[in-house]
């Protein structure tokens, strides 16, 4: 009798543990209950970098980059042009998301997002967890398309494109532009990184640390 009770309790425990893990897994991948854009958290500050242009200077920055790593939003075309830098990103296990084009382009090309996701998945082995457009704007049809792809949309509460570093506060998601025409100087970015105790986007949004995924 005691043995049956112990076996039953064990089965119930495993079942409850599975449910809890499944809920946590879902909360990480589907952060919102509907197609909403994440802009700010409550617990820390997160640095994100929108990367669509750069070779030697970006290669050097990635090579010397130390934890805590920023979340890199990578342009699909840049991914294809920069295989050696992407390899370093994977080797260092730096968190990455997908950077789209200007939002207006998706109104004219409904298949563009699908192609960008395929390029990202081909390189990293997974569908991106995070996505944003270059202008941080999400038209309704694009919102629904990203949502249907089970990807979270992220904008920012502080957008640093040129000039002096911005002032930030608790909960901010900071975006830094590394584009061809709109670009923050990497020496200023390095100083900015050292000046602030940045944390992962999961910690800023939820208040807890997550285990970093190793890329295949």
C-alpha positions in Angstrom: 0.0 0.0 0.0 2.8 2.4 1.0 4.6 1.5 -2.2 1.6 2.4 -4.3 1.1 5.7 -2.5 4.8 6.6 -3.1 4.6 5.7 -6.8 1.4 7.8 -7.2 3.0 10.8 -5.4 6.1 10.5 -7.6 3.9 10.5 -10.8 2.0 13.5 -9.6 5.3 15.3 -8.8 6.7 14.6 -12.2 3.5 15.7 -13.9 3.4 19.0 -12.0 7.1 19.6 -12.7 6.4 19.1 -16.4 3.6 21.6 -16.4 5.7 24.2 -14.5 8.6 23.8 -17.0 6.2 24.0 -19.9 4.7 27.2 -18.6 8.1 28.7 -18.1 9.2 27.7 -21.6 6.1 29.2 -23.1 6.6 32.5 -21.2 10.0 32.8 -22.6 9.0 32.2 -26.2 5.6 33.9 -26.2 6.2 36.9 -23.9 2.9 38.6 -24.7 -0.6 37.3 -24.9 -1.3 39.1 -28.2 0.8 40.8 -30.9 2.3 43.6 -28.8 5.7 45.3 -29.0 8.0 45.1 -26.0 9.7 48.5 -25.2 10.6 48.6 -21.5 11.0 46.3 -18.5 11.0 46.8 -14.8 14.2 45.3 -13.3 17.4 46.3 -15.0 18.8 47.9 -18.2 19.4 45.9 -21.4 21.7 46.9 -24.2 20.7 45.9 -27.8 22.6 46.6 -31.0 21.0 46.9 -34.4 23.7 45.7 -36.8 23.4 46.0 -40.6 26.8 47.3 -41.6 30.4 46.8 -40.6 33.3 44.4 -41.2 36.8 45.0 -39.7 35.6 47.3 -37.0 32.7 45.1 -36.0 35.0 42.0 -36.2 37.4 43.6 -33.7 34.5 44.7 -31.4 33.0 41.2 -31.4 36.4 39.6 -30.8 37.1 41.7 -27.7 33.5 41.7 -26.5 33.1 40.5 -22.9 30.1 39.5 -20.8 27.5 40.8 -20.1 26.9 40.6 -23.8 24.4 42.9 -25.6 21.5 41.4 -27.6 22.5 41.7 -31.2 19.8 42.3 -33.8 21.4 41.1 -37.0 20.2 42.1 -40.5 19.7 39.1 -42.8 21.8 40.5 -45.6 24.6 41.3 -43.2 24.4 37.7 -41.9 25.1 36.4 -45.4 27.9 38.9 -46.0 29.7 38.2 -42.8 30.1 34.5 -42.2 33.4 34.8 -40.2 32.0 37.4 -37.8 28.8 35.3 -37.4 31.0 32.3 -36.6 32.6 34.3 -33.8 29.2 35.4 -32.5 28.1 31.7 -32.3 31.4 30.6 -30.7 31.1 33.2 -28.0 27.4 32.4 -27.6 26.3 36.0 -27.9 22.5 36.4 -27.9 21.0 37.4 -31.2 17.7 38.5 -32.7 16.6 39.3 -36.2 16.8 42.9 -37.5 14.3 43.6 -40.3 14.2 46.3 -42.9 12.3 49.6 -42.8 8.7 48.9 -41.9 7.2 50.3 -45.2 9.1 47.7 -47.2 6.9 44.9 -45.8 3.8 46.6 -47.1 5.2 46.0 -50.6 6.8 42.6 -50.0 4.8 40.3 -47.9 7.2 37.4 -48.3 10.3 39.4 -47.0 9.9 38.4 -43.4 9.7 34.7 -44.3 12.9 34.9 -46.3 14.7 36.8 -43.4 13.6 34.2 -40.9 14.9 31.4 -43.2 18.3 33.0 -43.5 18.5 33.4 -39.7 17.4 29.9 -39.1 19.8 28.5 -41.7 22.7 30.1 -39.9 21.8 29.7 -36.3 19.7 26.6 -36.4 16.7 28.1 -34.7 13.9 30.6 -35.5 14.8 34.0 -33.9 13.3 34.6 -30.5 13.4 38.4 -30.9 12.6 40.7 -33.9 12.6 44.4 -34.7 12.5 46.5 -37.8 15.2 49.2 -38.5 12.8 52.0 -37.8 11.3 50.2 -34.7 7.8 50.4 -36.4 5.4 47.5 -36.7 2.5 47.8 -39.1 -0.5 45.7 -38.1 -0.1 43.1 -40.9 3.6 42.7 -39.9 2.7 42.4 -36.3 0.4 39.5 -37.0 3.0 37.8 -39.3 5.7 38.0 -36.6 3.2 36.8 -34.0 2.2 33.8 -36.2 5.9 32.9 -36.5 6.1 32.7 -32.6 8.6 35.5 -32.5 8.6 38.4 -29.9 8.6 42.0 -31.2 11.1 44.3 -29.4 11.5 48.1 -29.8 13.3 50.2 -27.3 12.7 52.9 -24.7 16.0 54.6 -25.5 17.2 54.8 -29.2 20.9 55.9 -29.6 21.7 56.6 -33.2 24.3 59.3 -33.2 26.0 61.8 -30.9 26.6 61.6 -27.2 25.5 58.6 -25.1 22.0 58.8 -23.7 20.9 58.9 -20.1 19.2 55.7 -19.1 17.2 54.4 -16.1 15.9 51.2 -14.6 13.9 49.1 -17.0 15.2 50.7 -20.2 15.8 48.7 -23.3 18.5 50.6 -25.2 19.1 50.2 -28.9 22.3 51.3 -30.6 22.5 51.8 -34.3 25.3 50.3 -36.4 24.1 51.0 -39.9 25.9 52.4 -42.9 24.6 56.0 -42.6 23.3 56.0 -39.0 26.0 54.8 -36.8 27.3 55.1 -33.2 31.1 55.3 -32.9 32.3 51.9 -31.5 34.7 53.7 -29.1 31.7 55.5 -27.6 29.7 52.2 -27.5 32.6 50.5 -25.6 32.7 53.3 -23.0 28.9 53.1 -22.7 29.1 49.4 -22.0 31.7 49.8 -19.3 29.7 52.6 -17.6 26.5 50.6 -17.0 25.7 47.2 -15.4 23.6 45.9 -18.3 21.7 42.6 -17.9 20.0 40.2 -20.3 16.6 41.2 -21.8 15.0 38.3 -20.0 16.2 39.7 -16.7 15.0 43.2 -17.5 11.6 42.0 -18.5 11.0 39.2 -16.0 13.5 39.8 -13.2 15.2 36.4 -13.5 18.3 35.1 -15.3 18.1 32.5 -18.0 20.5 29.8 -19.2 22.1 30.9 -22.5 21.4 28.6 -25.4 24.4 27.1 -27.1 24.2 27.4 -30.9 24.6 24.2 -32.9 
